[in-house]
Amino acid sequence: MSRGNQREIDRQRAAKRAEKGGKGKKKDTDGSSAKQMLTNKKEKDAEIMRLKQQRAADKAAAAAAGEAGAGSSK
């Protein structure tokens, strides 16, 4: 079963959509906003990781202090 000219028709439709600028990737003229967004995301993610690491360290310290206190009470 051949598709006939379906591929060509699909290519033409895709070209028309690209001309209209409808769906698809949005192009940035200078690219600076995309770089800024990426930088902001990296900074935000780094801050989240720092908070998680601090909480884990605090939890480990509390657990260690709790074990040390429990061991000396015997």
PDB file with SEQRES, HELIX, SHEET and CRYST1 records, atoms N, CA, C and O in Angstrom:
SEQRES   1 A   74  MET SER ARG GLY ASN GLN ARG GLU ILE ASP ARG GLN ARG          
SEQRES   2 A   74  ALA ALA LYS ARG ALA GLU LYS GLY GLY LYS GLY LYS LYS          
SEQRES   3 A   74  LYS ASP THR ASP GLY SER SER ALA LYS GLN MET LEU THR          
SEQRES   4 A   74  ASN LYS LYS GLU LYS ASP ALA GLU ILE MET ARG LEU LYS          
SEQRES   5 A   74  GLN GLN ARG ALA ALA ASP LYS ALA ALA ALA ALA ALA ALA          
SEQRES   6 A   74  GLY GLU ALA GLY ALA GLY SER SER LYS                          
HELIX    1 AA1 GLN A    6  LYS A   20  1                                  15    
HELIX    2 AA2 SER A   32  SER A   72  1                                  41    
CRYST1    1.000    1.000    1.000  90.00  90.00  90.00 P 1           1          
ATOM      1  N   MET A   1       0.845  -1.169   0.000  1.00  0.00           N  
ATOM      2  CA  MET A   1       0.000   0.000   0.000  1.00  0.00           C  
ATOM      3  C   MET A   1       0.900   1.245   0.000  1.00  0.00           C  
ATOM      4  O   MET A   1       1.665   1.483   0.934  1.00  0.00           O  
ATOM      5  N   SER A   2       0.783   2.002  -1.043  1.00  0.00           N  
ATOM      6  CA  SER A   2       1.630   3.187  -1.117  1.00  0.00           C  
ATOM      7  C   SER A   2       0.880   4.382  -0.539  1.00  0.00           C  
ATOM      8  O   SER A   2      -0.350   4.419  -0.498  1.00  0.00           O  
ATOM      9  N   ARG A   3       1.644   5.322  -0.108  1.00  0.00           N  
ATOM     10  CA  ARG A   3       1.043   6.504   0.487  1.00  0.00           C  
ATOM     11  C   ARG A   3       0.773   7.567  -0.557  1.00  0.00           C  
ATOM     12  O   ARG A   3       0.151   8.586  -0.261  1.00  0.00           O  
ATOM     13  N   GLY A   4       1.226   7.343  -1.758  1.00  0.00           N  
ATOM     14  CA  GLY A   4       0.984   8.333  -2.796  1.00  0.00           C  
ATOM     15  C   GLY A   4       1.753   9.604  -2.510  1.00  0.00           C  
ATOM     16  O   GLY A   4       2.946   9.564  -2.210  1.00  0.00           O  
ATOM     17  N   ASN A   5       1.081  10.713  -2.601  1.00  0.00           N  
ATOM     18  CA  ASN A   5       1.764  11.987  -2.374  1.00  0.00           C  
ATOM     19  C   ASN A   5       1.498  12.537  -0.971  1.00  0.00           C  
ATOM     20  O   ASN A   5       1.612  13.742  -0.748  1.00  0.00           O  
ATOM     21  N   GLN A   6       1.152  11.682  -0.044  1.00  0.00           N  
ATOM     22  CA  GLN A   6       0.819  12.128   1.312  1.00  0.00           C  
ATOM     23  C   GLN A   6       1.995  12.839   1.969  1.00  0.00           C  
ATOM     24  O   GLN A   6       1.804  13.841   2.658  1.00  0.00           O  
ATOM     25  N   ARG A   7       3.200  12.336   1.764  1.00  0.00           N  
ATOM     26  CA  ARG A   7       4.379  12.971   2.364  1.00  0.00           C  
ATOM     27  C   ARG A   7       4.557  14.391   1.847  1.00  0.00           C  
ATOM     28  O   ARG A   7       4.859  15.311   2.607  1.00  0.00           O  
ATOM     29  N   GLU A   8       4.368  14.552   0.554  1.00  0.00           N  
ATOM     30  CA  GLU A   8       4.519  15.890  -0.037  1.00  0.00           C  
ATOM     31  C   GLU A   8       3.461  16.839   0.516  1.00  0.00           C  
ATOM     32  O   GLU A   8       3.753  17.995   0.822  1.00  0.00           O  
ATOM     33  N   ILE A   9       2.247  16.350   0.640  1.00  0.00           N  
ATOM     34  CA  ILE A   9       1.171  17.179   1.201  1.00  0.00           C  
ATOM     35  C   ILE A   9       1.503  17.556   2.638  1.00  0.00           C  
ATOM     36  O   ILE A   9       1.298  18.705   3.031  1.00  0.00           O  
ATOM     37  N   ASP A  10       2.008  16.620   3.428  1.00  0.00           N  
ATOM     38  CA  ASP A  10       2.384  16.908   4.812  1.00  0.00           C  
ATOM     39  C   ASP A  10       3.497  17.945   4.874  1.00  0.00           C  
ATOM     40  O   ASP A  10       3.480  18.824   5.735  1.00  0.00           O  
ATOM     41  N   ARG A  11       4.455  17.848   3.973  1.00  0.00           N  
ATOM     42  CA  ARG A  11       5.542  18.837   3.937  1.00  0.00           C  
ATOM     43  C   ARG A  11       5.003  20.226   3.637  1.00  0.00           C  
ATOM     44  O   ARG A  11       5.431  21.206   4.247  1.00  0.00           O  
ATOM     45  N   GLN A  12       4.063  20.317   2.696  1.00  0.00           N  
ATOM     46  CA  GLN A  12       3.469  21.614   2.359  1.00  0.00           C  
ATOM     47  C   GLN A  12       2.697  22.191   3.545  1.00  0.00           C  
ATOM     48  O   GLN A  12       2.782  23.385   3.831  1.00  0.00           O  
ATOM     49  N   ARG A  13       1.951  21.338   4.224  1.00  0.00           N  
ATOM     50  CA  ARG A  13       1.204  21.803   5.395  1.00  0.00           C  
ATOM     51  C   ARG A  13       2.145  22.273   6.486  1.00  0.00           C  
ATOM     52  O   ARG A  13       1.888  23.285   7.137  1.00  0.00           O  
ATOM     53  N   ALA A  14       3.235  21.545   6.691  1.00  0.00           N  
ATOM     54  CA  ALA A  14       4.217  21.946   7.704  1.00  0.00           C  
ATOM     55  C   ALA A  14       4.852  23.278   7.338  1.00  0.00           C  
ATOM     56  O   ALA A  14       5.086  24.110   8.215  1.00  0.00           O  
ATOM     57  N   ALA A  15       5.134  23.495   6.068  1.00  0.00           N  
ATOM     58  CA  ALA A  15       5.716  24.762   5.636  1.00  0.00           C  
ATOM     59  C   ALA A  15       4.751  25.915   5.888  1.00  0.00           C  
ATOM     60  O   ALA A  15       5.171  26.993   6.309  1.00  0.00           O  
ATOM     61  N   LYS A  16       3.466  25.699   5.636  1.00  0.00           N  
ATOM     62  CA  LYS A  16       2.469  26.745   5.888  1.00  0.00           C  
ATOM     63  C   LYS A  16       2.384  27.076   7.378  1.00  0.00           C  
ATOM     64  O   LYS A  16       2.283  28.240   7.765  1.00  0.00           O  
ATOM     65  N   ARG A  17       2.426  26.027   8.205  1.00  0.00           N  
ATOM     66  CA  ARG A  17       2.392  26.271   9.654  1.00  0.00           C  
ATOM     67  C   ARG A  17       3.617  27.045  10.108  1.00  0.00           C  
ATOM     68  O   ARG A  17       3.522  27.926  10.963  1.00  0.00           O  
ATOM     69  N   ALA A  18       4.761  26.716   9.538  1.00  0.00           N  
ATOM     70  CA  ALA A  18       6.000  27.405   9.914  1.00  0.00           C  
ATOM     71  C   ALA A  18       5.934  28.870   9.512  1.00  0.00           C  
ATOM     72  O   ALA A  18       6.430  29.729  10.241  1.00  0.00           O  
ATOM     73  N   GLU A  19       5.328  29.176   8.361  1.00  0.00           N  
ATOM     74  CA  GLU A  19       5.191  30.561   7.920  1.00  0.00           C  
ATOM     75  C   GLU A  19       4.307  31.356   8.869  1.00  0.00           C  
ATOM     76  O   GLU A  19       4.601  32.508   9.190  1.00  0.00           O  
ATOM     77  N   LYS A  20       3.229  30.736   9.311  1.00  0.00           N  
ATOM     78  CA  LYS A  20       2.311  31.420  10.223  1.00  0.00           C  
ATOM     79  C   LYS A  20       2.947  31.671  11.579  1.00  0.00           C  
ATOM     80  O   LYS A  20       2.597  32.629  12.268  1.00  0.00           O  
ATOM     81  N   GLY A  21       3.870  30.820  11.956  1.00  0.00           N  
ATOM     82  CA  GLY A  21       4.509  30.995  13.250  1.00  0.00           C  
ATOM     83  C   GLY A  21       3.637  30.530  14.395  1.00  0.00           C  
ATOM     84  O   GLY A  21       3.738  31.055  15.504  1.00  0.00           O  
ATOM     85  N   GLY A  22       2.806  29.580  14.152  1.00  0.00           N  
ATOM     86  CA  GLY A  22       1.909  29.061  15.186  1.00  0.00           C  
ATOM     87  C   GLY A  22       2.672  28.249  16.202  1.00  0.00           C  
ATOM     88  O   GLY A  22       3.563  28.760  16.881  1.00  0.00           O  
ATOM     89  N   LYS A  23       2.319  26.975  16.306  1.00  0.00           N  
ATOM     90  CA  LYS A  23       2.989  26.103  17.259  1.00  0.00           C  
ATOM     91  C   LYS A  23       4.432  25.885  16.871  1.00  0.00           C  
ATOM     92  O   LYS A  23       4.839  26.114  15.732  1.00  0.00           O  
ATOM     93  N   GLY A  24       5.181  25.443  17.834  1.00  0.00           N  
ATOM     94  CA  GLY A  24       6.565  25.107  17.563  1.00  0.00           C  
ATOM     95  C   GLY A  24       7.485  25.869  18.483  1.00  0.00           C  
ATOM     96  O   GLY A  24       7.048  26.526  19.428  1.00  0.00           O  
ATOM     97  N   LYS A  25       8.749  25.773  18.196  1.00  0.00           N  
ATOM     98  CA  LYS A  25       9.722  26.446  19.045  1.00  0.00           C  
ATOM     99  C   LYS A  25       9.681  27.940  18.786  1.00  0.00           C  
ATOM    100  O   LYS A  25       9.613  28.386  17.641  1.00  0.00           O  
ATOM    101  N   LYS A  26       9.724  28.700  19.859  1.00  0.00           N  
ATOM    102  CA  LYS A  26       9.759  30.143  19.729  1.00  0.00           C  
ATOM    103  C   LYS A  26      11.209  30.578  19.615  1.00  0.00           C  
ATOM    104  O   LYS A  26      12.066  30.176  20.401  1.00  0.00           O  
ATOM    105  N   LYS A  27      11.454  31.400  18.627  1.00  0.00           N  
ATOM    106  CA  LYS A  27      12.819  31.851  18.406  1.00  0.00           C  
ATOM    107  C   LYS A  27      13.047  33.166  19.132  1.00  0.00           C  
ATOM    108  O   LYS A  27      12.221  34.076  19.068  1.00  0.00           O  
ATOM    109  N   ASP A  28      14.151  33.252  19.807  1.00  0.00           N  
ATOM    110  CA  ASP A  28      14.515  34.464  20.515  1.00  0.00           C  
ATOM    111  C   ASP A  28      15.457  35.259  19.627  1.00  0.00           C  
ATOM    112  O   ASP A  28      16.348  34.689  18.997  1.00  0.00           O  
ATOM    113  N   THR A  29      15.267  36.560  19.574  1.00  0.00           N  
ATOM    114  CA  THR A  29      16.072  37.359  18.661  1.00  0.00           C  
ATOM    115  C   THR A  29      17.523  37.438  19.093  1.00  0.00           C  
ATOM    116  O   THR A  29      18.419  37.280  18.264  1.00  0.00           O  
ATOM    117  N   ASP A  30      17.773  37.678  20.359  1.00  0.00           N  
ATOM    118  CA  ASP A  30      19.167  37.796  20.805  1.00  0.00           C  
ATOM    119  C   ASP A  30      19.629  36.624  21.656  1.00  0.00           C  
ATOM    120  O   ASP A  30      20.833  36.430  21.824  1.00  0.00           O  
ATOM    121  N   GLY A  31      18.718  35.848  22.191  1.00  0.00           N  
ATOM    122  CA  GLY A  31      19.097  34.681  22.975  1.00  0.00           C  
ATOM    123  C   GLY A  31      19.447  35.004  24.413  1.00  0.00           C  
ATOM    124  O   GLY A  31      19.686  34.093  25.205  1.00  0.00           O  
ATOM    125  N   SER A  32      19.483  36.272  24.768  1.00  0.00           N  
ATOM    126  CA  SER A  32      19.890  36.639  26.128  1.00  0.00           C  
ATOM    127  C   SER A  32      18.849  36.220  27.158  1.00  0.00           C  
ATOM    128  O   SER A  32      19.204  35.813  28.265  1.00  0.00           O  
ATOM    129  N   SER A  33      17.581  36.313  26.812  1.00  0.00           N  
ATOM    130  CA  SER A  33      16.557  35.943  27.792  1.00  0.00           C  
ATOM    131  C   SER A  33      16.600  34.445  28.069  1.00  0.00           C  
ATOM    132  O   SER A  33      16.365  34.016  29.198  1.00  0.00           O  
ATOM    133  N   ALA A  34      16.898  33.652  27.048  1.00  0.00           N  
ATOM    134  CA  ALA A  34      17.004  32.209  27.253  1.00  0.00           C  
ATOM    135  C   ALA A  34      18.190  31.901  28.152  1.00  0.00           C  
ATOM    136  O   ALA A  34      18.103  31.038  29.027  1.00  0.00           O  
ATOM    137  N   LYS A  35      19.288  32.596  27.943  1.00  0.00           N  
ATOM    138  CA  LYS A  35      20.467  32.399  28.791  1.00  0.00           C  
ATOM    139  C   LYS A  35      20.178  32.842  30.216  1.00  0.00           C  
ATOM    140  O   LYS A  35      20.601  32.195  31.174  1.00  0.00           O  
ATOM    141  N   GLN A  36      19.460  33.941  30.351  1.00  0.00           N  
ATOM    142  CA  GLN A  36      19.118  34.447  31.680  1.00  0.00           C  
ATOM    143  C   GLN A  36      18.199  33.472  32.404  1.00  0.00           C  
ATOM    144  O   GLN A  36      18.366  33.234  33.600  1.00  0.00           O  
ATOM    145  N   MET A  37      17.234  32.909  31.690  1.00  0.00           N  
ATOM    146  CA  MET A  37      16.316  31.953  32.303  1.00  0.00           C  
ATOM    147  C   MET A  37      17.075  30.714  32.759  1.00  0.00           C  
ATOM    148  O   MET A  37      16.808  30.178  33.834  1.00  0.00           O  
ATOM    149  N   LEU A  38      18.024  30.259  31.940  1.00  0.00           N  
ATOM    150  CA  LEU A  38      18.813  29.089  32.297  1.00  0.00           C  
ATOM    151  C   LEU A  38      19.662  29.382  33.536  1.00  0.00           C  
ATOM    152  O   LEU A  38      19.769  28.545  34.432  1.00  0.00           O  
ATOM    153  N   THR A  39      20.259  30.565  33.582  1.00  0.00           N  
ATOM    154  CA  THR A  39      21.068  30.950  34.736  1.00  0.00           C  
ATOM    155  C   THR A  39      20.207  31.015  35.997  1.00  0.00           C  
ATOM    156  O   THR A  39      20.609  30.536  37.057  1.00  0.00           O  
ATOM    157  N   ASN A  40      19.027  31.607  35.872  1.00  0.00           N  
ATOM    158  CA  ASN A  40      18.129  31.696  37.023  1.00  0.00           C  
ATOM    159  C   ASN A  40      17.724  30.317  37.512  1.00  0.00           C  
ATOM    160  O   ASN A  40      17.670  30.071  38.717  1.00  0.00           O  
ATOM    161  N   LYS A  41      17.439  29.413  36.577  1.00  0.00           N  
ATOM    162  CA  LYS A  41      17.047  28.055  36.973  1.00  0.00           C  
ATOM    163  C   LYS A  41      18.186  27.350  37.674  1.00  0.00           C  
ATOM    164  O   LYS A  41      17.973  26.670  38.677  1.00  0.00           O  
ATOM    165  N   LYS A  42      19.399  27.503  37.156  1.00  0.00           N  
ATOM    166  CA  LYS A  42      20.548  26.865  37.785  1.00  0.00           C  
ATOM    167  C   LYS A  42      20.762  27.400  39.196  1.00  0.00           C  
ATOM    168  O   LYS A  42      21.047  26.635  40.117  1.00  0.00           O  
ATOM    169  N   GLU A  43      20.626  28.707  39.365  1.00  0.00           N  
ATOM    170  CA  GLU A  43      20.792  29.298  40.693  1.00  0.00           C  
ATOM    171  C   GLU A  43      19.711  28.806  41.655  1.00  0.00           C  
ATOM    172  O   GLU A  43      19.990  28.494  42.812  1.00  0.00           O  
ATOM    173  N   LYS A  44      18.484  28.743  41.164  1.00  0.00           N  
ATOM    174  CA  LYS A  44      17.365  28.274  41.994  1.00  0.00           C  
ATOM    175  C   LYS A  44      17.578  26.818  42.401  1.00  0.00           C  
ATOM    176  O   LYS A  44      17.380  26.456  43.561  1.00  0.00           O  
ATOM    177  N   ASP A  45      17.984  25.981  41.435  1.00  0.00           N  
ATOM    178  CA  ASP A  45      18.233  24.574  41.725  1.00  0.00           C  
ATOM    179  C   ASP A  45      19.387  24.408  42.707  1.00  0.00           C  
ATOM    180  O   ASP A  45      19.334  23.548  43.586  1.00  0.00           O  
ATOM    181  N   ALA A  46      20.430  25.227  42.561  1.00  0.00           N  
ATOM    182  CA  ALA A  46      21.570  25.148  43.468  1.00  0.00           C  
ATOM    183  C   ALA A  46      21.149  25.516  44.888  1.00  0.00           C  
ATOM    184  O   ALA A  46      21.594  24.891  45.850  1.00  0.00           O  
ATOM    185  N   GLU A  47      20.299  26.520  45.019  1.00  0.00           N  
ATOM    186  CA  GLU A  47      19.833  26.923  46.351  1.00  0.00           C  
ATOM    187  C   GLU A  47      18.992  25.811  46.980  1.00  0.00           C  
ATOM    188  O   GLU A  47      19.107  25.549  48.177  1.00  0.00           O  
ATOM    189  N   ILE A  48      18.155  25.165  46.188  1.00  0.00           N  
ATOM    190  CA  ILE A  48      17.343  24.053  46.692  1.00  0.00           C  
ATOM    191  C   ILE A  48      18.248  22.924  47.176  1.00  0.00           C  
ATOM    192  O   ILE A  48      18.005  22.349  48.237  1.00  0.00           O  
ATOM    193  N   MET A  49      19.279  22.604  46.414  1.00  0.00           N  
ATOM    194  CA  MET A  49      20.205  21.536  46.804  1.00  0.00           C  
ATOM    195  C   MET A  49      20.951  21.898  48.082  1.00  0.00           C  
ATOM    196  O   MET A  49      21.157  21.049  48.949  1.00  0.00           O  
ATOM    197  N   ARG A  50      21.357  23.170  48.199  1.00  0.00           N  
ATOM    198  CA  ARG A  50      22.037  23.600  49.436  1.00  0.00           C  
ATOM    199  C   ARG A  50      21.124  23.415  50.646  1.00  0.00           C  
ATOM    200  O   ARG A  50      21.569  22.950  51.695  1.00  0.00           O  
ATOM    201  N   LEU A  51      19.853  23.778  50.502  1.00  0.00           N  
ATOM    202  CA  LEU A  51      18.904  23.608  51.604  1.00  0.00           C  
ATOM    203  C   LEU A  51      18.726  22.136  51.958  1.00  0.00           C  
ATOM    204  O   LEU A  51      18.688  21.777  53.135  1.00  0.00           O  
ATOM    205  N   LYS A  52      18.616  21.284  50.942  1.00  0.00           N  
ATOM    206  CA  LYS A  52      18.472  19.855  51.196  1.00  0.00           C  
ATOM    207  C   LYS A  52      19.696  19.304  51.917  1.00  0.00           C  
ATOM    208  O   LYS A  52      19.565  18.518  52.855  1.00  0.00           O  
ATOM    209  N   GLN A  53      20.877  19.711  51.485  1.00  0.00           N  
ATOM    210  CA  GLN A  53      22.100  19.234  52.112  1.00  0.00           C  
ATOM    211  C   GLN A  53      22.200  19.717  53.557  1.00  0.00           C  
ATOM    212  O   GLN A  53      22.656  18.987  54.437  1.00  0.00           O  
ATOM    213  N   GLN A  54      21.765  20.963  53.789  1.00  0.00           N  
ATOM    214  CA  GLN A  54      21.805  21.498  55.151  1.00  0.00           C  
ATOM    215  C   GLN A  54      20.835  20.723  56.051  1.00  0.00           C  
ATOM    216  O   GLN A  54      21.173  20.385  57.186  1.00  0.00           O  
ATOM    217  N   ARG A  55      19.643  20.448  55.544  1.00  0.00           N  
ATOM    218  CA  ARG A  55      18.674  19.686  56.333  1.00  0.00           C  
ATOM    219  C   ARG A  55      19.194  18.287  56.636  1.00  0.00           C  
ATOM    220  O   ARG A  55      19.041  17.791  57.753  1.00  0.00           O  
ATOM    221  N   ALA A  56      19.810  17.652  55.642  1.00  0.00           N  
ATOM    222  CA  ALA A  56      20.347  16.307  55.845  1.00  0.00           C  
ATOM    223  C   ALA A  56      21.470  16.336  56.873  1.00  0.00           C  
ATOM    224  O   ALA A  56      21.565  15.439  57.711  1.00  0.00           O  
ATOM    225  N   ALA A  57      22.320  17.356  56.819  1.00  0.00           N  
ATOM    226  CA  ALA A  57      23.407  17.470  57.789  1.00  0.00           C  
ATOM    227  C   ALA A  57      22.857  17.707  59.189  1.00  0.00           C  
ATOM    228  O   ALA A  57      23.343  17.122  60.156  1.00  0.00           O  
ATOM    229  N   ASP A  58      21.846  18.560  59.299  1.00  0.00           N  
ATOM    230  CA  ASP A  58      21.225  18.815  60.601  1.00  0.00           C  
ATOM    231  C   ASP A  58      20.569  17.548  61.159  1.00  0.00           C  
ATOM    232  O   ASP A  58      20.661  17.259  62.352  1.00  0.00           O  
ATOM    233  N   LYS A  59      19.914  16.809  60.284  1.00  0.00           N  
ATOM    234  CA  LYS A  59      19.258  15.577  60.712  1.00  0.00           C  
ATOM    235  C   LYS A  59      20.294  14.554  61.171  1.00  0.00           C  
ATOM    236  O   LYS A  59      20.093  13.878  62.180  1.00  0.00           O  
ATOM    237  N   ALA A  60      21.401  14.438  60.435  1.00  0.00           N  
ATOM    238  CA  ALA A  60      22.454  13.502  60.802  1.00  0.00           C  
ATOM    239  C   ALA A  60      23.100  13.907  62.123  1.00  0.00           C  
ATOM    240  O   ALA A  60      23.413  13.054  62.954  1.00  0.00           O  
ATOM    241  N   ALA A  61      23.296  15.202  62.313  1.00  0.00           N  
ATOM    242  CA  ALA A  61      23.886  15.686  63.560  1.00  0.00           C  
ATOM    243  C   ALA A  61      22.949  15.415  64.738  1.00  0.00           C  
ATOM    244  O   ALA A  61      23.393  15.025  65.818  1.00  0.00           O  
ATOM    245  N   ALA A  62      21.666  15.622  64.521  1.00  0.00           N  
ATOM    246  CA  ALA A  62      20.694  15.370  65.586  1.00  0.00           C  
ATOM    247  C   ALA A  62      20.644  13.882  65.918  1.00  0.00           C  
ATOM    248  O   ALA A  62      20.538  13.505  67.085  1.00  0.00           O  
ATOM    249  N   ALA A  63      20.720  13.049  64.903  1.00  0.00           N  
ATOM    250  CA  ALA A  63      20.696  11.610  65.121  1.00  0.00           C  
ATOM    251  C   ALA A  63      21.947  11.167  65.865  1.00  0.00           C  
ATOM    252  O   ALA A  63      21.879  10.326  66.761  1.00  0.00           O  
ATOM    253  N   ALA A  64      23.088  11.736  65.493  1.00  0.00           N  
ATOM    254  CA  ALA A  64      24.334  11.392  66.153  1.00  0.00           C  
ATOM    255  C   ALA A  64      24.316  11.867  67.607  1.00  0.00           C  
ATOM    256  O   ALA A  64      24.792  11.159  68.494  1.00  0.00           O  
ATOM    257  N   ALA A  65      23.782  13.032  67.850  1.00  0.00           N  
ATOM    258  CA  ALA A  65      23.679  13.557  69.208  1.00  0.00           C  
ATOM    259  C   ALA A  65      22.711  12.710  70.027  1.00  0.00           C  
ATOM    260  O   ALA A  65      22.934  12.472  71.214  1.00  0.00           O  
ATOM    261  N   GLY A  66      21.651  12.265  69.397  1.00  0.00           N  
ATOM    262  CA  GLY A  66      20.675  11.424  70.089  1.00  0.00           C  
ATOM    263  C   GLY A  66      21.258  10.069  70.444  1.00  0.00           C  
ATOM    264  O   GLY A  66      20.980   9.549  71.524  1.00  0.00           O  
ATOM    265  N   GLU A  67      22.046   9.492  69.579  1.00  0.00           N  
ATOM    266  CA  GLU A  67      22.673   8.202  69.846  1.00  0.00           C  
ATOM    267  C   GLU A  67      23.739   8.348  70.938  1.00  0.00           C  
ATOM    268  O   GLU A  67      23.877   7.483  71.802  1.00  0.00           O  
ATOM    269  N   ALA A  68      24.473   9.430  70.888  1.00  0.00           N  
ATOM    270  CA  ALA A  68      25.522   9.640  71.892  1.00  0.00           C  
ATOM    271  C   ALA A  68      24.893   9.837  73.267  1.00  0.00           C  
ATOM    272  O   ALA A  68      25.415   9.345  74.268  1.00  0.00           O  
ATOM    273  N   GLY A  69      23.781  10.552  73.317  1.00  0.00           N  
ATOM    274  CA  GLY A  69      23.096  10.782  74.576  1.00  0.00           C  
ATOM    275  C   GLY A  69      22.454   9.517  75.095  1.00  0.00           C  
ATOM    276  O   GLY A  69      22.433   9.292  76.305  1.00  0.00           O  
ATOM    277  N   ALA A  70      21.941   8.699  74.231  1.00  0.00           N  
ATOM    278  CA  ALA A  70      21.276   7.464  74.633  1.00  0.00           C  
ATOM    279  C   ALA A  70      22.306   6.456  75.134  1.00  0.00           C  
ATOM    280  O   ALA A  70      22.029   5.697  76.062  1.00  0.00           O  
ATOM    281  N   GLY A  71      23.470   6.444  74.537  1.00  0.00           N  
ATOM    282  CA  GLY A  71      24.500   5.496  74.938  1.00  0.00           C  
ATOM    283  C   GLY A  71      25.071   5.815  76.303  1.00  0.00           C  
ATOM    284  O   GLY A  71      25.439   4.893  77.030  1.00  0.00           O  
ATOM    285  N   SER A  72      25.163   7.079  76.683  1.00  0.00           N  
ATOM    286  CA  SER A  72      25.758   7.450  77.975  1.00  0.00           C  
ATOM    287  C   SER A  72      24.763   7.314  79.125  1.00  0.00           C  
ATOM    288  O   SER A  72      25.167   7.348  80.287  1.00  0.00           O  
ATOM    289  N   SER A  73      23.479   7.163  78.830  1.00  0.00           N  
ATOM    290  CA  SER A  73      22.501   7.050  79.904  1.00  0.00           C  
ATOM    291  C   SER A  73      22.420   5.654  80.488  1.00  0.00           C  
ATOM    292  O   SER A  73      21.769   5.469  81.516  1.00  0.00           O  
ATOM    293  N   LYS A  74      23.047   4.675  79.884  1.00  0.00           N  
ATOM    294  CA  LYS A  74      23.010   3.293  80.395  1.00  0.00           C  
ATOM    295  C   LYS A  74      23.836   3.118  81.607  1.00  0.00           C  
ATOM    296  O   LYS A  74      23.907   2.016  82.152  1.00  0.00           O  
TER     297      LYS A  74                                                      
END                                                                             
